């Protein structure tokens, strides 16, 4: 118990502070093969490209211990492209939706027509179209676009940024917010459980108090002596807490594990799963509307290839092939220590697109939730780290328990022997 709490003297502290496990993020893009036809109302035809693999380093800074058995910290992520592990380079071009323009069009749908016509004229002058041909690096890490200044001029405050636009521009060399978690020094059953995030005890993105709750841990470790039921963690990227359910027991590299997976209800809509009503307005089951925490941009997250989603989402496009093996997320956790041994967290980013009257660039596009990309963050404890984990947190405690049983047995044997000798002497 002392070795799994967040304390500089514990064995697991260094593992918690600077995660020694090699993490990799694999990104897969969906290229649109028929952009001209989509503008005329055709079904989008997609082709998966990738993976584009990045080595991910995580480390904690600003670690501050508090008197109430909590500790605060910022965790930073740094990503480095791994060409030898990738199927393609960051210089490759891919045809994808003009995310900034198509997202802004949907956001402006209810504005007066003259505003939309003015913007449409400005878009024509800037030669903006519904689809763009950009490199992987530009889509990931940002590109200069005069459209940003144009939107800020016509509709101030519509988009919350200036300069470059990229889907992962805020992901690299950045932190995921100020976490305050329990250390477990006074109460080991609360170790790693989130006390607050950015000073907040609950969120205000969603429409119910249950959906706004910050539950579970920060997703790195869990309290020891887990039960085979479920685990929870708070995800700043998803703006919500998520619950995974127990699937099976097994072993990873000889170490016992519980496998936890996402239930079908994780991204279900309020009709199919009433507790999720607070995450609405919803569309089909299987996609989470994150517009409320993404400056009202029409963005949705889901499992890759709309795995576990309403078949209507898969059928609205061509080229998706959902499967549990390739697109289901999982966490393998050592039940005694609560430390993950092997994990692969997979999410897909989607853009809601449609024809918007007054903005001619949107053509006759039929309403569709279009997959943009999906990514998997994966890591496992192996090699020297596994040896250290097994020796310090599994083998030594087991030996100590074994020795305790031996000494207990010897003690009982001595007591019985003494009792027998006393009886014989009488």
C-alpha positions in Angstrom: 0.0 0.0 0.0 2.9 2.4 0.8 4.4 1.7 -2.6 1.4 2.7 -4.7 0.5 5.9 -3.0 1.7 9.3 -4.4 4.6 10.0 -2.1 8.2 10.7 -3.0 9.2 7.7 -0.8 7.0 5.2 -2.7 8.3 2.9 -5.4 5.7 3.9 -7.9 6.2 7.7 -7.4 8.9 7.9 -10.1 6.7 5.9 -12.5 3.9 8.4 -11.8 6.0 11.5 -12.1 7.8 10.7 -15.4 5.9 7.8 -17.1 8.7 5.4 -18.2 6.4 3.5 -20.6 7.0 4.3 -24.3 3.8 5.8 -25.6 3.0 6.0 -29.3 0.2 7.9 -31.0 -0.9 6.5 -34.4 -3.0 8.8 -36.6 -5.1 7.7 -39.5 -6.6 10.2 -41.9 -9.7 9.8 -44.0 -9.1 11.1 -47.5 -12.1 12.2 -49.5 -11.9 10.5 -53.0 -14.9 12.3 -54.6 -15.0 15.9 -53.4 -16.6 17.3 -56.5 -19.4 14.8 -56.4 -20.0 15.4 -52.7 -20.6 19.1 -53.5 -23.4 17.9 -55.8 -25.0 15.8 -53.1 -23.2 12.4 -53.6 -22.2 10.1 -50.7 -18.6 10.7 -49.6 -16.1 8.0 -50.5 -13.3 7.7 -48.0 -9.9 6.1 -48.1 -8.0 5.6 -44.8 -4.4 6.8 -44.9 -1.6 6.1 -42.4 -0.7 5.4 -39.8 1.4 8.4 -39.1 3.2 7.4 -35.9 4.5 9.7 -33.1 6.5 8.9 -30.1 4.8 10.5 -27.1 6.7 11.7 -24.0 4.8 12.7 -20.9 6.2 14.4 -17.8 4.7 16.2 -14.8 5.7 19.7 -13.6 4.5 22.1 -10.9 4.0 19.1 -8.5 2.6 20.6 -5.3 1.5 18.7 -2.3 -1.3 20.0 -0.1 -2.4 19.5 3.5 -5.7 17.8 2.6 -4.0 14.6 1.2 -4.0 15.9 -2.4 -1.3 16.9 -5.0 -1.6 19.2 -7.9 0.4 19.0 -11.2 0.6 19.9 -14.8 1.3 17.0 -17.3 3.0 17.9 -20.6 3.0 16.0 -23.8 5.7 16.1 -26.5 5.3 14.3 -29.8 8.0 13.3 -32.3 7.3 11.9 -35.7 8.6 8.3 -36.3 9.1 7.8 -40.1 10.3 4.2 -39.6 7.0 3.2 -38.0 4.8 5.2 -40.3 3.1 4.4 -43.5 3.8 7.7 -45.2 5.4 11.1 -44.4 4.2 14.4 -43.0 4.8 15.9 -46.4 2.2 13.8 -48.1 -0.9 15.7 -49.4 -4.4 14.6 -48.4 -7.8 15.9 -49.6 -10.0 16.6 -46.6 -12.8 19.0 -45.9 -11.9 22.7 -45.4 -12.5 22.2 -41.7 -12.4 25.9 -40.7 -14.7 27.0 -43.5 -17.2 24.2 -43.3 -17.4 24.4 -39.5 -17.9 28.2 -39.6 -20.6 27.8 -42.2 -22.7 25.5 -39.9 -22.0 27.8 -37.0 -23.3 30.8 -39.0 -26.4 29.0 -40.4 -28.9 31.1 -38.3 -27.3 34.5 -39.0 -29.0 37.0 -41.3 -28.6 36.1 -45.0 -26.8 39.4 -45.9 -24.0 38.4 -43.4 -23.7 35.0 -45.0 -23.7 36.5 -48.5 -20.9 38.9 -47.5 -18.9 36.1 -46.1 -19.5 34.0 -49.2 -18.2 36.8 -51.4 -15.1 37.2 -49.2 -14.6 33.4 -49.4 -14.7 33.6 -53.2 -12.2 36.3 -53.2 -9.9 34.2 -51.0 -10.5 31.2 -53.4 -11.8 29.1 -50.5 -13.5 25.9 -51.3 -15.3 23.2 -49.4 -12.4 20.8 -49.7 -8.7 21.4 -49.5 -5.5 19.6 -50.4 -3.1 19.9 -47.5 -0.1 18.0 -46.1 -0.4 15.8 -43.1 1.9 18.1 -41.2 -0.2 21.2 -42.0 -3.5 19.5 -40.9 -1.8 18.2 -37.7 0.3 21.2 -36.6 -1.2 24.2 -38.3 -1.1 26.3 -41.5 -1.5 30.0 -42.2 -5.0 30.8 -43.6 -6.3 34.3 -44.4 -9.8 32.9 -43.7 -9.1 33.2 -40.0 -8.7 37.0 -40.3 -11.8 37.2 -42.6 -14.0 35.3 -40.2 -12.8 37.4 -37.2 -13.6 40.5 -39.2 -17.1 39.5 -40.3 -18.2 37.6 -37.1 -15.9 38.7 -34.2 -15.7 36.0 -31.5 -16.9 33.2 -33.7 -13.6 31.4 -33.6 -11.3 31.7 -30.5 -7.9 31.9 -32.2 -5.7 33.8 -34.6 -2.8 32.9 -36.7 -2.4 29.2 -37.6 -5.1 26.5 -37.6 -4.4 22.8 -37.0 -6.2 19.9 -35.4 -3.4 19.1 -33.0 -1.8 22.5 -32.7 -2.8 22.6 -29.0 -1.8 19.0 -28.3 1.9 19.1 -28.7 4.2 20.8 -26.1 1.1 21.6 -24.0 -0.5 20.4 -20.8 -4.0 18.9 -20.2 -4.9 21.3 -17.4 -4.2 21.5 -13.7 -5.1 18.2 -12.1 -5.5 17.9 -8.3 -5.7 14.3 -7.2 -5.7 12.3 -4.0 -2.3 11.0 -2.8 -3.7 8.0 -0.9 -1.4 8.7 2.1 -4.3 9.0 4.5 -6.8 7.0 2.5 -5.4 4.5 0.0 -8.8 3.8 -1.5 -8.8 7.4 -2.9 -5.3 7.4 -4.4 -5.2 8.9 -7.9 -8.9 10.0 -7.7 -9.4 13.5 -9.1 -10.3 16.2 -6.6 -10.5 19.0 -9.1 -9.5 20.0 -12.6 -8.4 23.6 -13.3 -9.8 24.3 -9.8 -13.3 23.0 -10.8 -15.1 20.3 -8.9 -17.5 19.8 -11.8 -17.9 21.0 -15.4 -20.4 23.3 -16.9 -20.4 22.0 -20.5 -23.4 19.7 -20.2 -27.1 19.8 -19.4 -27.2 17.6 -16.3 -25.3 17.5 -13.0 -24.5 13.9 -13.5 -22.9 14.5 -16.9 -20.9 17.4 -15.5 -19.4 15.4 -12.7 -15.6 14.8 -12.6 -15.3 11.1 -11.7 -12.5 8.7 -11.4 -8.8 9.2 -11.9 -6.8 11.2 -14.4 -6.5 8.0 -16.5 -2.9 7.0 -15.5 -3.4 4.7 -12.4 -6.2 3.6 -10.2 -6.6 2.6 -6.5 -5.3 -0.9 -5.6 -7.3 -4.0 -5.0 -9.6 -3.3 -8.0 -12.9 -5.2 -8.3 -13.9 -6.7 -11.7 -16.7 -4.2 -12.4 -15.7 -0.9 -13.9 -13.3 2.0 -13.8 -13.7 5.7 -14.4 -11.4 8.5 -15.5 -11.8 12.2 -16.5 -10.7 13.1 -20.1 -10.0 16.8 -20.8 -9.9 16.0 -24.5 -13.5 14.6 -24.4 -14.6 17.2 -21.8 -16.2 14.5 -19.7 -15.7 11.5 -17.4 -15.8 8.1 -19.0 -16.6 4.7 -17.6 -15.1 1.5 -18.9 -16.5 -1.9 -17.9 -14.8 -5.2 -17.0 -14.5 -7.7 -19.9 -12.3 -10.5 -18.7 -9.3 -11.5 -16.6 -6.0 -12.6 -18.2 -2.3 -12.1 -18.1 0.1 -9.7 -19.8 3.8 -10.7 -19.8 3.0 -13.2 -17.0 1.3 -10.5 -14.8 -2.4 -10.9 -14.0 -4.6 -8.2 -15.4 -8.3 -7.1 -15.7 -9.3 -6.0 -19.1 -11.7 -3.0 -19.3 -13.4 -1.9 -22.5 -15.9 0.8 -23.5 -19.5 -0.2 -23.1 -21.9 0.3 -26.1 -23.6 3.0 -24.0 -20.5 5.2 -23.8 -21.5 7.4 -26.7 -25.1 6.4 -27.0 -27.7 9.2 -27.4 -30.3 10.1 -24.7 -33.0 8.1 -26.5 -31.1 4.8 -26.4 -29.5 5.5 -23.0 -31.4 8.1 -20.9 -28.5 8.9 -18.5 -26.7 10.4 -21.6 -29.5 12.9 -22.2 -27.4 15.5 -20.5 -24.8 15.3 -23.3 -27.4 16.2 -25.9 -28.4 17.8 -28.3 -27.7 14.4 -29.8 -27.8 12.8 -33.2 -27.5 9.1 -33.8 -26.1 6.8 -31.1 -22.3 6.4 -31.2 -21.2 10.0 -31.5 -20.6 12.6 -28.8 -21.4 16.2 -29.5 -18.5 18.2 -28.2 -19.5 21.5 -29.7 -20.3 22.9 -26.2 -16.6 22.6 -25.2 -15.2 23.4 -28.6 -16.5 26.9 -29.1 -19.7 25.6 -30.7 -17.8 24.1 -33.6 -19.9 21.2 -35.1 -17.4 18.5 -33.9 -18.2 15.0 -32.7 -16.1 12.2 -31.3 -16.7 8.5 -31.6 -15.0 5.2 -31.8 -13.0 4.7 -35.0 -15.0 3.8 -38.1 -18.1 4.4 -36.0 -17.6 1.1 -34.2 -20.5 0.5 -31.8 -22.5 3.3 -33.5 -25.8 3.5 -35.3 -25.4 1.7 -38.7 -26.8 4.8 -40.3 -23.5 6.7 -39.6 -21.5 4.0 -41.3 -23.9 3.8 -44.3 -23.8 7.6 -44.8 -20.3 7.2 -46.3 -18.3 4.7 -48.2 -15.0 3.1 -47.0 -15.6 2.4 -43.3 -15.1 -1.1 -41.8 -15.7 -1.1 -38.1 -14.4 -4.0 -36.0 -13.7 -4.6 -32.4 -10.1 -5.9 -32.8 -9.0 -2.8 -34.8 -11.2 -0.1 -33.4 -12.2 -1.0 -29.8 -10.3 0.6 -27.0 -9.1 -1.3 -23.9 -7.1 -1.0 -20.7 -5.3 -3.9 -19.1 -4.8 -3.1 -15.4 -3.0 -5.0 -12.7 -5.8 -5.4 -10.2 -3.7 -5.4 -7.0 -1.7 -2.2 -7.7 -4.1 -0.4 -10.1 -1.3 0.2 -12.5 -2.1 -0.2 -16.3 0.1 -2.8 -18.0 -1.1 -2.4 -21.5 -3.6 0.0 -23.1 -4.8 1.4 -26.4 -7.2 4.4 -26.3 -8.8 5.1 -29.6 -11.0 8.0 -30.7 -12.2 9.4 -33.9 -12.8 13.1 -34.8 -15.7 13.9 -37.0 -17.1 17.1 -38.6 -20.8 17.8 -39.2 -21.2 19.2 -42.8 -24.2 20.4 -44.7 -25.4 22.8 -47.3 -25.9 26.3 -45.8 -28.1 28.7 -47.6 -26.3 32.0 -48.5 -22.8 30.4 -48.5 -22.4 29.1 -52.1 -19.2 27.3 -51.3 -21.2 24.6 -49.4 -22.8 23.6 -52.7 -25.5 20.8 -52.3 -23.7 18.8 -49.6 -26.1 16.6 -47.8 -26.0 16.6 -44.0 -23.4 14.1 -42.9 -21.1 13.4 -39.9 -17.9 13.0 -41.8 -14.9 11.2 -40.2 -11.7 13.3 -40.4 -9.2 11.1 -38.6 -8.8 8.7 -35.8 -5.9 8.1 -33.5 -4.7 5.5 -31.0 -2.6 6.3 -28.0 -0.9 3.0 -27.0 1.7 1.9 -24.4 2.7 -1.2 -22.4 5.0 -2.0 -19.5 7.8 -4.1 -20.9 11.5 -4.8 -20.6 13.4 -3.2 -17.6 10.3 -1.3 -16.5 8.3 -4.6 -16.3 11.1 -6.2 -14.4 11.2 -3.3 -11.9 7.4 -3.4 -11.6 7.3 -7.2 -11.1 10.2 -7.2 -8.6 9.2 -4.2 -6.4 5.4 -4.3 -6.6 4.5 -7.9 -7.3 7.3 -10.3 -6.3 8.5 -8.7 -3.1 5.0 -8.2 -1.6 4.2 -11.8 -2.5 7.3 -13.0 -0.8 6.6 -10.9 2.3 3.1 -12.4 2.5 4.6 -15.9 2.1 7.1 -15.2 4.9 4.3 -13.8 7.1 2.3 -17.1 6.6 5.5 -19.1 7.5 6.0 -17.1 10.7 2.3 -17.2 11.5 2.4 -21.0 11.1 5.6 -21.3 13.2 3.9 -19.2 15.9 0.8 -21.3 15.9 3.0 -24.4 16.0 4.9 -23.1 19.0 1.7 -22.2 20.8 0.3 -25.7 20.2 3.6 -27.3 21.3 3.7 -25.3 24.5 0.1 -26.3 25.2 0.9 -29.9 24.7 4.0 -29.8 26.9 2.0 -28.1 29.7 -0.7 -30.7 29.4 1.9 -33.5 29.6 3.6 -32.0 32.6 0.3 -32.0 34.5 
